[in-house]
């Protein structure tokens, strides 16, 4: 189990890693060694994620979520497999942590009379400035 928060942890059975050749740093080694990591996390797998966290996680994942409800994270910034694996796992944990935060409900507020008055005064002032820019009318 991979701990994310006090109440949420990810089951390793939901994780699948594939190693592929990476573009970028590595020199002559880049064409021989598969250092890039493609981490796949099964959203509806063994991990006991609350339903609301799953919904937020699917939204946050965006294009990384496949039709099979897998989150795919690719890491190829480092030269070694170990660092890329750690990077991919850290990014997944960060994503789940962000999904675990419940958004605060919006409290509806009303615009005060003073705010309305201020807005109208500003609007009238701007209208006056723009009116002064116009070409004067020709009266014969």
Z-matrix of the N, CA and C atoms (Angstrom, degrees):
N
C 1 1.455
C 2 1.529 1 109.29
N 3 1.321 2 115.13 1 138.01
C 4 1.464 3 121.92 2 178.75
C 5 1.523 4 107.50 3 -107.71
N 6 1.336 5 118.13 4 112.39
C 7 1.464 6 119.31 5 -178.40
C 8 1.524 7 111.81 6 -70.66
N 9 1.345 8 115.37 7 136.72
C 10 1.461 9 121.51 8 177.51
C 11 1.524 10 108.99 9 -113.43
N 12 1.324 11 116.00 10 -56.38
C 13 1.464 12 122.15 11 174.23
C 14 1.521 13 107.52 12 -128.38
N 15 1.317 14 116.79 13 -172.89
C 16 1.468 15 120.22 14 178.74
C 17 1.522 16 111.69 15 -63.23
N 18 1.324 17 116.59 16 -33.55
C 19 1.472 18 120.30 17 -175.18
C 20 1.525 19 113.50 18 -107.08
N 21 1.325 20 118.17 19 -14.67
C 22 1.467 21 121.30 20 -174.88
C 23 1.523 22 110.08 21 -115.85
N 24 1.331 23 115.16 22 132.22
C 25 1.457 24 120.35 23 172.63
C 26 1.527 25 108.15 24 -141.31
N 27 1.330 26 115.46 25 153.80
C 28 1.458 27 121.11 26 -177.82
C 29 1.522 28 109.31 27 -101.50
N 30 1.316 29 116.04 28 138.61
C 31 1.458 30 121.85 29 178.83
C 32 1.533 31 108.21 30 -85.40
N 33 1.340 32 116.45 31 133.82
C 34 1.465 33 120.33 32 -179.25
C 35 1.525 34 112.48 33 -64.13
N 36 1.327 35 117.47 34 -22.17
C 37 1.465 36 119.92 35 179.25
C 38 1.519 37 112.20 36 -67.35
N 39 1.348 38 117.35 37 -18.91
C 40 1.468 39 121.39 38 178.66
C 41 1.524 40 112.46 39 -85.08
N 42 1.328 41 116.75 40 -7.30
C 43 1.461 42 121.03 41 -177.23
C 44 1.520 43 110.45 42 -100.60
N 45 1.325 44 115.03 43 138.55
C 46 1.460 45 120.98 44 175.57
C 47 1.521 46 106.98 45 -136.08
N 48 1.322 47 116.61 46 129.75
C 49 1.463 48 121.41 47 -179.00
C 50 1.518 49 109.79 48 -114.11
N 51 1.323 50 115.32 49 136.36
C 52 1.464 51 121.74 50 172.79
C 53 1.515 52 106.80 51 -125.23
N 54 1.308 53 116.22 52 139.47
C 55 1.449 54 120.84 53 179.00
C 56 1.526 55 108.86 54 -109.09
N 57 1.317 56 115.56 55 128.06
C 58 1.461 57 121.51 56 -178.35
C 59 1.522 58 108.68 57 -130.39
N 60 1.321 59 115.89 58 165.91
C 61 1.454 60 119.67 59 176.81
C 62 1.514 61 109.61 60 -71.10
N 63 1.301 62 114.57 61 140.13
C 64 1.463 63 119.80 62 -175.94
C 65 1.517 64 110.36 63 -108.94
N 66 1.320 65 114.77 64 147.86
C 67 1.458 66 120.40 65 168.82
C 68 1.520 67 106.46 66 -86.18
N 69 1.297 68 117.00 67 161.60
C 70 1.455 69 119.33 68 175.87
C 71 1.508 70 112.43 69 105.80
N 72 1.350 71 118.17 70 -151.86
C 73 1.456 72 121.14 71 -171.94
C 74 1.523 73 112.08 72 -63.72
N 75 1.328 74 116.14 73 148.01
C 76 1.450 75 120.58 74 178.91
C 77 1.507 76 112.08 75 150.66
N 78 1.308 77 117.53 76 -14.14
C 79 1.465 78 120.37 77 177.99
C 80 1.508 79 112.02 78 64.94
N 81 1.326 80 116.22 79 -139.74
C 82 1.461 81 121.02 80 -178.60
C 83 1.522 82 111.45 81 -69.26
N 84 1.318 83 116.25 82 -20.76
C 85 1.459 84 121.46 83 -179.51
C 86 1.528 85 112.41 84 -68.18
N 87 1.338 86 117.17 85 -22.93
C 88 1.461 87 121.14 86 -170.72
C 89 1.523 88 112.57 87 -61.68
N 90 1.336 89 117.72 88 -28.04
C 91 1.462 90 120.43 89 -178.12
C 92 1.529 91 112.87 90 -88.51
N 93 1.329 92 117.33 91 -6.17
C 94 1.459 93 120.27 92 -175.63
C 95 1.521 94 113.73 93 -110.91
N 96 1.322 95 117.23 94 -29.93
C 97 1.459 96 121.09 95 -170.74
C 98 1.527 97 110.34 96 -115.11
N 99 1.317 98 115.73 97 134.11
C 100 1.467 99 120.96 98 178.53
C 101 1.518 100 108.18 99 -87.45
N 102 1.336 101 117.43 100 95.72
C 103 1.465 102 120.31 101 -176.86
C 104 1.522 103 112.88 102 -102.97
N 105 1.311 104 118.20 103 -21.50
C 106 1.465 105 120.06 104 -179.58
C 107 1.524 106 109.63 105 -72.37
N 108 1.329 107 115.93 106 146.68
C 109 1.465 108 121.49 107 -178.06
C 110 1.521 109 109.32 108 -117.71
N 111 1.323 110 114.96 109 134.65
C 112 1.463 111 121.60 110 171.57
C 113 1.530 112 105.60 111 -114.78
N 114 1.329 113 115.55 112 106.37
C 115 1.467 114 121.43 113 -178.15
C 116 1.521 115 108.88 114 -96.97
N 117 1.325 116 116.23 115 127.53
C 118 1.458 117 121.39 116 178.77
C 119 1.524 118 108.97 117 -115.53
N 120 1.337 119 115.73 118 128.63
C 121 1.463 120 121.62 119 179.09
C 122 1.516 121 108.44 120 -117.66
N 123 1.341 122 115.95 121 121.47
C 124 1.464 123 121.79 122 179.98
C 125 1.523 124 108.34 123 -78.83
N 126 1.331 125 117.24 124 113.22
C 127 1.461 126 121.98 125 -175.42
C 128 1.529 127 112.17 126 -66.47
N 129 1.317 128 117.04 127 -37.12
C 130 1.471 129 120.98 128 -178.21
C 131 1.525 130 111.52 129 -103.26
N 132 1.316 131 117.54 130 36.07
C 133 1.454 132 121.44 131 -175.79
C 134 1.511 133 113.09 132 -93.13
N 135 1.332 134 115.44 133 -139.58
C 136 1.460 135 122.77 134 -173.84
C 137 1.531 136 112.61 135 -80.10
N 138 1.319 137 118.22 136 -22.19
C 139 1.463 138 121.08 137 -177.84
C 140 1.519 139 109.80 138 -64.04
N 141 1.321 140 115.48 139 133.21
C 142 1.459 141 120.95 140 -178.08
C 143 1.527 142 109.60 141 -88.19
N 144 1.321 143 115.80 142 73.79
C 145 1.464 144 120.54 143 178.26
C 146 1.525 145 108.91 144 -91.04
N 147 1.322 146 118.09 145 135.57
C 148 1.465 147 119.76 146 174.87
C 149 1.538 148 110.40 147 -60.85
N 150 1.309 149 115.94 148 152.71
C 151 1.468 150 120.92 149 -175.46
C 152 1.526 151 112.23 150 -61.05
N 153 1.354 152 117.95 151 -39.61
C 154 1.461 153 119.73 152 -179.62
C 155 1.529 154 111.25 153 -67.69
N 156 1.327 155 117.30 154 -33.05
C 157 1.466 156 120.57 155 177.15
C 158 1.525 157 109.77 156 -68.65
N 159 1.338 158 116.92 157 -39.17
C 160 1.470 159 120.15 158 177.47
C 161 1.521 160 111.18 159 -61.28
N 162 1.344 161 116.41 160 -41.98
C 163 1.469 162 119.84 161 179.46
C 164 1.526 163 111.25 162 -63.41
N 165 1.339 164 116.51 163 -46.44
C 166 1.463 165 119.64 164 179.40
C 167 1.522 166 111.26 165 -65.85
N 168 1.335 167 116.91 166 -36.47
C 169 1.458 168 121.48 167 179.27
C 170 1.523 169 110.78 168 -65.21
N 171 1.328 170 116.62 169 -40.95
C 172 1.465 171 120.14 170 177.94
C 173 1.531 172 110.42 171 -63.70
N 174 1.324 173 116.86 172 -38.31
C 175 1.465 174 120.81 173 178.97
C 176 1.525 175 110.66 174 -68.30
N 177 1.336 176 116.32 175 -44.86
C 178 1.460 177 119.94 176 -179.34
C 179 1.525 178 112.36 177 -67.20
N 180 1.328 179 117.07 178 -31.61
C 181 1.462 180 120.45 179 -178.40
C 182 1.524 181 111.39 180 -66.15
N 183 1.325 182 117.25 181 -34.80
C 184 1.464 183 120.80 182 177.04
C 185 1.511 184 112.46 183 60.21
N 186 1.344 185 116.64 184 -123.95
C 187 1.464 186 122.01 185 -177.33
C 188 1.517 187 112.70 186 -69.08
N 189 1.320 188 117.74 187 -15.92
C 190 1.470 189 120.37 188 -179.69
C 191 1.519 190 112.26 189 -75.96
N 192 1.342 191 117.86 190 -10.91
C 193 1.462 192 121.97 191 179.43
C 194 1.526 193 109.07 192 -89.09
N 195 1.346 194 116.71 193 126.33
C 196 1.457 195 121.15 194 -179.88
C 197 1.526 196 110.09 195 -90.44
N 198 1.322 197 115.94 196 173.53
C 199 1.468 198 120.75 197 177.31
C 200 1.524 199 111.26 198 -66.79
N 201 1.324 200 117.24 199 -24.60
C 202 1.463 201 121.67 200 178.08
C 203 1.532 202 111.18 201 -83.82
N 204 1.339 203 117.28 202 11.17
C 205 1.461 204 125.55 203 179.63
C 206 1.527 205 111.58 204 59.07
N 207 1.330 206 114.32 205 44.93
C 208 1.455 207 121.61 206 172.60
C 209 1.522 208 108.19 207 -112.03
N 210 1.323 209 116.21 208 139.25
C 211 1.456 210 120.68 209 174.22
C 212 1.521 211 106.77 210 -96.12
N 213 1.329 212 116.70 211 123.02
C 214 1.455 213 122.47 212 -177.55
C 215 1.525 214 108.61 213 -108.11
N 216 1.330 215 115.87 214 121.70
C 217 1.460 216 121.88 215 178.26
C 218 1.519 217 107.83 216 -119.75
N 219 1.333 218 116.17 217 125.28
C 220 1.460 219 121.04 218 179.55
C 221 1.522 220 109.04 219 -107.37
N 222 1.331 221 115.44 220 132.67
C 223 1.461 222 120.71 221 179.23
C 224 1.523 223 108.62 222 -129.99
N 225 1.325 224 116.31 223 120.63
C 226 1.460 225 119.92 224 178.15
C 227 1.529 226 111.52 225 -144.84
N 228 1.326 227 116.55 226 26.26
C 229 1.459 228 120.13 227 -176.42
C 230 1.526 229 112.52 228 -79.21
N 231 1.335 230 117.42 229 -21.27
C 232 1.462 231 120.76 230 -174.53
C 233 1.520 232 110.86 231 -109.70
N 234 1.338 233 115.75 232 167.09
C 235 1.461 234 121.29 233 -176.56
C 236 1.523 235 113.29 234 -85.00
N 237 1.331 236 117.58 235 -16.51
C 238 1.466 237 119.22 236 -176.15
C 239 1.521 238 111.05 237 -115.73
N 240 1.334 239 114.40 238 152.46
C 241 1.462 240 120.31 239 177.37
C 242 1.513 241 111.23 240 -60.86
N 243 1.327 242 116.93 241 -42.42
C 244 1.463 243 121.09 242 -175.16
C 245 1.530 244 111.06 243 -61.03
N 246 1.334 245 116.37 244 -45.07
C 247 1.468 246 119.16 245 -179.42
C 248 1.521 247 111.22 246 -68.73
N 249 1.344 248 117.16 247 -36.22
C 250 1.466 249 119.82 248 177.31
C 251 1.529 250 110.93 249 -68.46
N 252 1.337 251 117.16 250 -37.27
C 253 1.468 252 120.52 251 176.85
C 254 1.524 253 110.28 252 -63.17
N 255 1.328 254 116.09 253 -45.61
C 256 1.464 255 120.46 254 179.84
C 257 1.523 256 110.71 255 -63.56
N 258 1.335 257 116.63 256 -39.26
C 259 1.462 258 121.38 257 179.25
C 260 1.527 259 111.18 258 -64.17
N 261 1.337 260 116.87 259 -45.84
C 262 1.464 261 120.76 260 -179.87
C 263 1.530 262 111.01 261 -63.50
N 264 1.329 263 116.71 262 -43.13
C 265 1.462 264 120.45 263 -179.84
C 266 1.529 265 110.94 264 -66.08
N 267 1.328 266 116.80 265 -40.51
C 268 1.468 267 120.78 266 178.42
C 269 1.520 268 110.50 267 -63.09
N 270 1.334 269 117.63 268 -39.09
C 271 1.466 270 120.51 269 179.17
C 272 1.520 271 110.85 270 -67.71
N 273 1.339 272 117.65 271 -36.88
C 274 1.463 273 120.65 272 176.90
C 275 1.532 274 110.66 273 -65.84
N 276 1.328 275 116.75 274 -44.60
C 277 1.468 276 120.82 275 179.76
C 278 1.529 277 109.84 276 -62.15
N 279 1.334 278 117.09 277 -41.47
C 280 1.468 279 120.95 278 177.88
C 281 1.524 280 110.87 279 -61.36
N 282 1.336 281 116.37 280 -42.17
C 283 1.467 282 121.01 281 179.66
C 284 1.531 283 110.48 282 -62.71
N 285 1.331 284 117.38 283 -44.41
C 286 1.461 285 120.87 284 -179.47
C 287 1.529 286 110.16 285 -68.13
N 288 1.340 287 117.04 286 -37.36
C 289 1.467 288 120.62 287 177.94
C 290 1.523 289 110.75 288 -62.08
N 291 1.332 290 116.71 289 -43.26
C 292 1.469 291 120.10 290 177.71
C 293 1.518 292 111.03 291 -63.95
N 294 1.344 293 117.12 292 -37.06
C 295 1.469 294 120.42 293 179.38
C 296 1.522 295 111.44 294 -70.96
N 297 1.329 296 117.19 295 -26.01
C 298 1.461 297 120.64 296 -178.75
C 299 1.522 298 112.21 297 -74.12
N 300 1.330 299 117.65 298 -22.46
C 301 1.462 300 121.03 299 178.69
C 302 1.519 301 109.79 300 -73.49
N 303 1.317 302 116.38 301 116.70
C 304 1.469 303 120.11 302 178.56
C 305 1.522 304 109.02 303 -77.22
N 306 1.316 305 117.79 304 129.99
C 307 1.466 306 118.66 305 177.92
C 308 1.522 307 110.31 306 -69.35
N 309 1.325 308 115.28 307 142.40
C 310 1.461 309 118.77 308 178.29
C 311 1.520 310 109.20 309 -71.62
N 312 1.331 311 117.56 310 138.05
C 313 1.464 312 118.79 311 179.10
C 314 1.524 313 110.52 312 -67.47
N 315 1.309 314 115.94 313 142.42
C 316 1.451 315 121.61 314 -179.43
C 317 1.516 316 109.53 315 -74.94
N 318 1.304 317 115.66 316 132.78
C 319 1.460 318 120.80 317 178.14
C 320 1.520 319 107.26 318 -99.43
N 321 1.312 320 116.03 319 120.46
C 322 1.456 321 120.70 320 -177.75
C 323 1.522 322 109.85 321 -68.41
N 324 1.328 323 116.24 322 133.78
C 325 1.461 324 121.51 323 178.03
C 326 1.520 325 108.44 324 -126.45
N 327 1.328 326 115.68 325 162.09
C 328 1.459 327 120.08 326 179.56
C 329 1.513 328 109.36 327 -110.78
N 330 1.314 329 115.70 328 150.44
C 331 1.452 330 121.02 329 176.60
C 332 1.523 331 107.78 330 -75.52
N 333 1.348 332 116.12 331 130.97
C 334 1.456 333 119.35 332 -178.93
C 335 1.528 334 110.75 333 -75.68
N 336 1.331 335 115.64 334 162.69
C 337 1.463 336 120.94 335 178.98
C 338 1.534 337 110.38 336 -62.53
N 339 1.337 338 116.73 337 -39.42
C 340 1.464 339 120.99 338 179.68
C 341 1.527 340 110.95 339 -63.39
N 342 1.351 341 117.53 340 -39.46
C 343 1.463 342 120.12 341 177.78
C 344 1.519 343 111.62 342 -65.42
N 345 1.337 344 116.64 343 -40.24
C 346 1.469 345 120.17 344 177.39
C 347 1.516 346 110.68 345 -62.37
N 348 1.343 347 116.14 346 -45.13
C 349 1.467 348 121.43 347 -179.83
C 350 1.529 349 110.74 348 -61.13
N 351 1.333 350 116.56 349 -43.77
C 352 1.459 351 121.41 350 -179.64
C 353 1.529 352 110.55 351 -62.82
N 354 1.328 353 116.64 352 -41.82
C 355 1.459 354 121.14 353 178.97
C 356 1.522 355 110.59 354 -62.39
N 357 1.329 356 117.32 355 -43.98
C 358 1.463 357 121.03 356 -178.77
C 359 1.532 358 111.34 357 -67.21
N 360 1.343 359 116.64 358 -38.65
C 361 1.465 360 119.51 359 177.46
C 362 1.522 361 111.22 360 -64.02
N 363 1.323 362 116.30 361 -41.95
C 364 1.464 363 120.21 362 178.34
C 365 1.525 364 110.63 363 -63.74
N 366 1.317 365 115.22 364 -40.15
C 367 1.463 366 120.48 365 179.97
C 368 1.535 367 110.80 366 -64.00
N 369 1.328 368 116.17 367 -42.23
C 370 1.469 369 120.24 368 179.16
C 371 1.528 370 110.30 369 -66.33
N 372 1.329 371 116.99 370 -40.08
C 373 1.463 372 120.96 371 179.03
C 374 1.529 373 110.73 372 -62.05
N 375 1.342 374 117.13 373 -44.74
C 376 1.468 375 121.08 374 179.16
C 377 1.522 376 110.63 375 -64.76
N 378 1.327 377 117.07 376 -38.96
C 379 1.466 378 120.62 377 178.51
C 380 1.524 379 109.86 378 -62.47
N 381 1.341 380 117.26 379 -39.53
C 382 1.459 381 121.15 380 178.21
C 383 1.516 382 111.84 381 -64.90
N 384 1.326 383 117.07 382 -41.97
C 385 1.468 384 121.20 383 178.29
C 386 1.522 385 110.08 384 -61.01
N 387 1.311 386 116.13 385 -44.89
C 388 1.468 387 119.80 386 -178.65
C 389 1.526 388 111.46 387 -69.69
N 390 1.332 389 116.68 388 -34.55
C 391 1.468 390 119.90 389 178.16
C 392 1.532 391 110.16 390 -65.63
N 393 1.331 392 118.11 391 -35.53
C 394 1.463 393 121.59 392 178.48
C 395 1.521 394 112.24 393 -67.35
N 396 1.301 395 118.04 394 -20.92
C 397 1.468 396 121.43 395 -179.66
C 398 1.530 397 111.87 396 -80.65
N 399 1.326 398 116.42 397 -18.38
C 400 1.469 399 119.72 398 -176.95
C 401 1.525 400 111.09 399 -68.92
N 402 1.321 401 114.28 400 156.60
C 403 1.460 402 121.08 401 176.96
C 404 1.532 403 107.76 402 -70.38
N 405 1.324 404 117.11 403 136.34
C 406 1.474 405 119.07 404 -179.39
C 407 1.536 406 111.05 405 -64.39
N 408 1.341 407 114.84 406 148.75
C 409 1.462 408 120.61 407 178.76
C 410 1.519 409 109.83 408 -73.77
N 411 1.311 410 116.25 409 143.68
C 412 1.459 411 122.02 410 -178.99
C 413 1.540 412 109.04 411 -92.71
N 414 1.354 413 118.24 412 110.81
C 415 1.472 414 121.54 413 178.13
C 416 1.506 415 108.18 414 -110.90
N 417 1.327 416 117.58 415 124.50
C 418 1.474 417 122.07 416 179.53
C 419 1.479 418 111.83 417 -97.11
